[in-house]
Amino acid sequence: MNRLAATAVAVATMLALPGCAHADNRAPQSTTVEVSYDDLLNQKNVSRQVSLVAGDTLRVVLASNASTGYQWTAEAQISDRGVLTQTDHQTVAPTDAKPGAAGTEVWTFDAIKPGSATLTTTYGQPWPGGTKDAWTFSAAVSVR
């Protein structure tokens, strides 16, 4: 192979390499896990498995009904905060204007680095004498 051909092959290889790295440099993505009231009526302990890439965002949307006095624990328990961190929690009013209609609670988590973590929150009545931990949501999160 002459020098010109060898140079052309080397240049073509170098130009192709950035395309190969595209998967590593992909834009962060958002994954949403939703749990409806139907899910809660059928299960007291709801669990999900989620796979993320470091830099991704996880949104957890759980059915909630403030008119019952029940609420989810706003600060989720996270087994490894070096892998996953909570960045937000919001209570979202029902879209149905009827009294007693259900809304949702939404958590946002950022995947920090590769590893695994479990996040957990419970649904109950937080005041003294109220029903505690009537429902539990947990997600086993794997970050690569």
Helices and strands as residue ranges (DSSP letters): H 3-20, G 21-23, E 30-35, H 37-42, E 45-52, E 57-64, G 66-68, E 71-72, E 77-78, E 84-92, E 103-111, E 115-124, E 135-143
